[in-house]
Amino acid sequence: MDLLSPEPVVQKALLQFIFPFSIKQGASQELGQQLVRDGFTRFYLDNKELEDAYYGEGYCVSHENMERVYLPFATHVLFPKKEDKDSFHRFSRVNGLDCILEMPLYNLPFRILSTDVFLCPFQLGFVTIRVDLGSQKLPFSLALEFADRFRTLEDVSKKDSHTHIHHNGRVFEQVEDFVFSELVPGLRACLDSSELSGAYFETLPYFVDERMLVQAFYQFEEDSEIDINLRYKASQLDGINSKGQPHKSASDPTYIDNYCSTHSYNRWGPNTYYMTNEQTFCCLTREGSDLSTSLANEMYGEYYYGLLLSIFHKIVLLKLANIHSRLRIDNDYEQIENLIYSINRFSAKFYFLELISQSQGREIFFQLRKVYGNDALFVEVKQTLDDLFQYQDKFQSKRRDNLLMILTVYTVISGIYGMNQVIEDLKGQIEWGKMLEYSPFEYLALFLAMTGIVVSLMLTVRALWGRIQDRRKKRFHLED
């Protein structure tokens, strides 16, 4: 530890690693049942016994306060009272696993407190792993190094290949192996990899270099200074280099200052700061034990759900944009209908400008949404919707005009010419033998009359079948 001795000391480091995943179509209910069999408990706000079940000793999340923080339409999505297809469904399990993370220069003990699995609309889900580094009074860079190493599910660098997890006499070469075998063993079978059909190396959807997102709470000693360099390192997860020395991924003071002014929430500075970027959301504080515990509870509670909702918005918007980019406009008429329905559903039920009632929570939520760029993505998706509506309107108008022209011509010919030629022979008891004496023009008239009737019946059946299929698709979309 000598090389890290000048570093500020972290008295408490509480980490939540968030792993977004895509669920196979129609597998959400099956996955929920499997989670219950694996010992997970459905999370409901009215079960107040769970307020201190998952967060470690001394920490508690008030369910009543969480309900007050979010506006009613957001509460309906985040905290459903029953199995609602348009809501987040949380399953949680206490783990209490004592492990060791083996890194190239250090071995750090840590404890897995609990695991959450969220099943969300649009075939999305989240796994959250809660980790406590204990009261080891770690140098800050070492705590950041732990977070950066643990969040890497698959080895993508030399550092990753030399990082292993030791638990219960077993050694896990990759974090992914530990997660899928020890924490959520039933998840891998339900993962949908169809989004990666064009990828060469990636194996998990919605990831940057196969890394989890990190939500962290760092408590420093009361006489510590949380300067701008410390905040930058926390946001970037800049730990240590190959020599064990503190590492920082930028050196220009102006750049660091501009970065922190964009990604920092300083309302309670100089004692407490919040840092946000696309991969991390963290709280750094030097407050005393009582207030710091309250801040940690907020990170476990309302801010945690705000982060999940921001990530959900970002991923769904990217997913909708991805579907649009793959459309073959001249052929994929059914997919266009589905995309229009999905965009309207997302816009109406999930994407609201105002979600949180309290000013501080609202400001942090806006900060997250700005960092993720959700508003710009939403504008782009809404423009996509307008373009699709215009295309669909032109296409349907053209198809109606062509169909009307064909039917008009066919009706005139088959009705006036066809029926007038053979109508008398089709009245009452039909004399089939008389048809053997028809001239070629009379056979043509009979053919036109019969096919006119058949075409009319086929168009009617097709229209009814189309309506039935539309209702089935909407019901299927709601189930996922």
N, C-alpha and C positions, 0 to 999 in steps of 0.2 A: 504493500500500500504506500510505500515511500514516495513513488512517483506522483501519486495523487494527493499527497498531503496538503498542498495549497488550496485544493478544491473546497467549496462550501460543503457542509455535511447535511445530508438529508436525514431527518429524524424519523420520518414516516413516508413510505412510498406505496401507494395503493393504485394498482393498474387494472384496467379493463381492456381486454383485447377483443375486438369485434371482427367477426369473419362473415361477410355477406356471401350468400350462396343462392343458386337457382335450383328450384325444385322441379322434378319431372312433372309433366302435365298430368293432373289427376291424382298425384301421389301425396297431397297435403294431408288428407284424412288418415291415410295409412301411416305416414310419418308421425302424426300426432299420437296415434294408438301405440306405435312402437316406443315413443318417448315415455309414455306412461308405463309401459312394461319394463322399461329400463330404469325406472325409479324417479322420473321427473314428475313434478306436481304442477297442475294447471294453476296459473297465477290470476287471482281475482282481488280487486281492491277491498271487497267486503271481508276478506279473510285477513283480519288484522294480526293474526298469529304469525304471519309471514313478514311482519315489518322489520324484525331483527334476525331473520333466519339465514340470510344469504350474504351478509356483508362483513362478517367478522366481529369479534368481541368489541363492544363499546360503540358500535355503529348501528343506526336505525333509520329507516325511511318511513316517514309518516304517510300512510295511504290517504288520509283525509286531506293533508296539505297538497299532495300530488293532484288530487281531484280538483282542488280549488285553483291551482296554478293554471291549468289548461281550460280553455273555453269549451262549452258543452259539445260542439261538433268535433273538436279534437279529442275530447274525453271519450266520445263514442268510438273513435278509431283506435285509440291507444289502450283504453281500459274497458273492453266490452263486458257486459254482464252475462252474456251467453255466447254460444258459438255463432258468431255473425261472419258471413263471408267477406264483408268489407271492413274487417278490423284486424288488428294485430293480436295474435294469440301467443301468450308467453308460457313456456314450460321451464321450470327451474329445479335444480337439484343441488343439495349441499354435497361438496366433495371432501374438503378437509384433507387434501393430499399433500404430504411433505415431500418435496423434490429438491434436486440440485441441478442447476444449469452449469454444465461444463463448457467453459469458453477457453480460447487459446492461452490466456494469461491468468484467468481467475475462475474459481468455482464459487457460485453464489447459491446459498439455500433460499428457497422460496416456498410459499404455500398456496395451493389452489383452493380458494375459499368455496367457490360455487360456479355453476355453469347455467347460463340461460340459453334457450332456443326459442326464437320468435318465428312463427309461421305467418306470413303476410300475404296480402293480395298480390296479383300479378306474378304468381309463382316465385316469389322471393322469400328469403328467410335470413335470419341472423343467428350466429352463435356468439355468445359473449362469455369470455373466460375471466373470472376475477382472481387477481393475484395480489398477495401481500408479501412484500419483501421483509416484513418483520421490523423490529426496532434495532437494526444493526448499525445505525448511524453511518451510512455509506457515503463515500464521496459522490457528489452529484453525477459526475461523468460515468461512474460505474453503474449507477442506477439507470442512466440513459442507455448505456451499452447493453444492459440486461433487456430493456424494453425493445431495443432495435434487433437484438438477436432472437428474442422469443417470438416477436411478431412475424418472423420469416418462416412460413409454413414449409416451403421447399428450398433446398440449398440452391442459391444462385450466385454465391461468391465463395472465395476461399475461407473467409471467416465463418460462413454458414456451415461449410463442410467439416469444420473443426468444432462445431457446437453440438452438444448432445444433452439429452435430459436423462437424469438418473432417478428412477422411482421404483421402490419396492424390489430392489435387486435386479431390475431390468434397465437396459440402456436403449434409448430411442434415438436413432441416428438423425431423424428429422422431427420437427415440431408437429408436422402433419400426422406422422405415425402415432405420436402421443395423443393428439386430439381425437383421432378417429378410433383408436383402440381403447383409450381409458376414459375419455370424457363424453363423447357422443358416438358410441359404437354403431348405432343404427342409422347414422346419417349418410354414409357414403353410398349406400344402395339407392338413395333417393335423389342424389345430385344429378342435375341435368347439365350435360356437357354440350348440348346442341349449339349453344352460342359460340363454341370454340371450333366449329367445323372447319374454319379457314386458318386456324392457328397451327404453327409448326411445333412449338415447344410448350406453350402454356397448357396447364391441365385443370385449372380452376377458373371459373368465370368471374368477371368484375374485380380483378386484382391488378395491382401494379407490382410487378416482380413477385407475385405470390405472397404478398405481405398483408397482415391484418392491420386494421386501424387501431390506434391506441388512444384511450381516454385515461388520463393519469392525474393523480393528486400527489403533490410533493409538499411536505411540511419541513421547513428549515428552522434552525435555531433562531430565537427571537432577536438576537443581535446581528443576524446575517443581513447582507445587502443583496436584494434581488435586482441586480443591474441588467442593463439591456443585453449584454453578452450572454448572461445566464438565461434570459428569456428566449433569445434566439436559439441557443443550444437545445432548450427544452422543446421548442417547436420543431426543430429539425432532427431531434433524437441524435445529436452529435455526441457520441460517447468517447471512446478512447481509440488511439491508433495502434498500429502493430507493435509499438514499443511500450504500450501501456500508458501513454501520456494523454492528457485531455485533448480532444480533437474538436475543431470548429470548422464548419464547411464554408465559411466566408471570412475575409480579413478586412475588407473595406468598411470603415466605420459608417460612411454615408449609406451604403447599401444596407447594412444591418439596421441602421436607424429607420430608413424608409420601410424596410420589411416589417419591423416591429410596430411601426405606426399603423400599418395596414392590418396586421394579423394579431394585434394585442388589444385586450379590453382592460382599460386602466382605471376603472371607476373607483376601486378601493386601493390604488397604489398610495404609498410605496410598500404597503404591507402585503397586498394580495393582487395578483395579476392572472388573467386568463389568456392563453395563447391558442390560436386556431389556425389550422391549415387543412389540406385535403386528407392528410394521413394522421394527424394528431389533434387532440383537444385536451388541454391540460390546465390545471390550476396550480399556481405556485404561491405559497403563503408562508409568512413568518409569524402568524398570529399564535397566541397561546393555545393550550390544549382544548379548552372548551369551545372557543370560536372555530378552531381548525377542525374539530370533530363535526361541528355544524356545517362547515364548508364541504367536508368529505361526504356528509349525508346528502347534500344537494347534488354532488357529482354522481352519487349512486341513484338519486331519485329523478327530480325534474330535468336536470341538465342531461342526464343519460337518455331519457326519452326524447328530449329535443334533438340530441345528436342522431339517434336512430331515425327519427322522422326526416331529418335533413339528408341523411344517407339514402333513405328510402326514396325520397323525392329525386335525388340525383340519379340513382340507378334506374328508376322507372323512366325518367326522361331520356336517359341514354338508350335504354332498351327500345323505347318508342322511335327514337331517331334512327336506331340501328335497323329496326324493321322497315322503316320508310326507305332507307338507303338500299335495301335489298329487293324492294318491290320491282317487278317488271310491269310497268304501268299498263301496257297493252294487253297483258294476259292475266294478271293476278287480281281479278275483280273481287273475288271472295276475300282475299287478304286485305284489300283496300277497305271493304266494309268492316272487317274486324278491327283494323287500325283506327278507323273513324270512331267506332264504338269505344275502343280502349282509351283514346285520347279524351273523349267526352266524359267517360266514367272517371278517369283520373282527375280531370279538371273540376268536375262537379263534387266529388266526394273526398278528395285527399289534399288538394293544393289550395290552401287558404293563406292570405296575407297576414291575418291576425289569428294566432293560436294560443298565445299565453297572456294571462290577465295582468301579471305583475310586470312593472317596468324593467327591472333588472334582468329577469328571465327573457323578456321580449327582446331586449337589446342584444343579449348573447345569442338568441336564436337568429336574429337578423344578421349578426356577425357571421354565424355559421353558414347561413344561406348565401351571404355575399361571397364567402371564401369558396364555397362549392360551385358558385356560378349558377345556382338554380333558377334565378329569375331570367337570366339570359337564355338558358336552355328552354324554359317554359315559353318564352316569347317565340323561340324558334319552332317549338312543337305546335304552338297555336297557329303560326304561319303555315306550317305543314298541313294542319287541319283545314285552313281556308283554301289552300291549293288543292287538297284532295276533294273538298266539296265542289270547287269550281270544275275540276276535271270530271268528277262523277256526274255533275249536272249536265255538262256538255256531252259526255258519253251516253248518258241515259236519254237525253233529248235526241241525239243522233240515232240511237237504237230504236227509240219509239217512232221516230219519223220513218225510218227504213221499214220497221215492222208494219206500221200503218199503211205505207205505200204498198207493200207486198200483199197485206190482207185485203186492202181495197181492190187492187187489181184482181186478186184471186177470187174475191167475193163476187165481183162483177161478172167475171168470166164463168165461174162455176154456178153462180146463181141464175144469171140471165140466160147464158148459153146452155150450160149443162142441164139445169133443172127443166128448162123449157123444152128440151129435146126429148127427155125420157120421163118427165114427171107423170104422164098419164099411165105409163106401164108400172109405176111404183105405188099406185093407189090400190087400196083394198088388198085382195088376194093377188099376190104377184105371180104372173105367168112367166116362170123362168125359161120355158121353152122358146118364148117369143124373142128372148135376147139373142138366141142363136141366129136370128135373121137380121140382126142389126148391121147397119152399114158402118164403115170405119169411123165416120163422124159421130154416129150414135154411140159407139163404144167409147170414143173420146169424151163425149158428153157425160156418159155414165161414170167414167173414171173421175172426171172433174167433180161431179156431184158427190161421189162417195168420199174422195180425198178431202173435199171441203168440210164434210161432216167430221171426219177423223181428225183433221187439223184443228178444228174448233175444240173437240174434246181433249186433244193433247195439250193445247194451250191452257185450257181450264185446269186440267190436272197438274200441269207444271206450275201454274201460279199458286195453287193450293199447297203443293209440295214445298215450294219455295218459302211460303209463310211458315210452314211447320218447321223447316230447317232453320230459319232465322230465330224462331223461339227456342229451339234446342241449343243453338250456338250461344245465345244470350245466357241461358241457364247454365251452360257449361263454363262460360267465362266467369260467371259469378261464383261457381264452385271452386275455381282456381284463384 
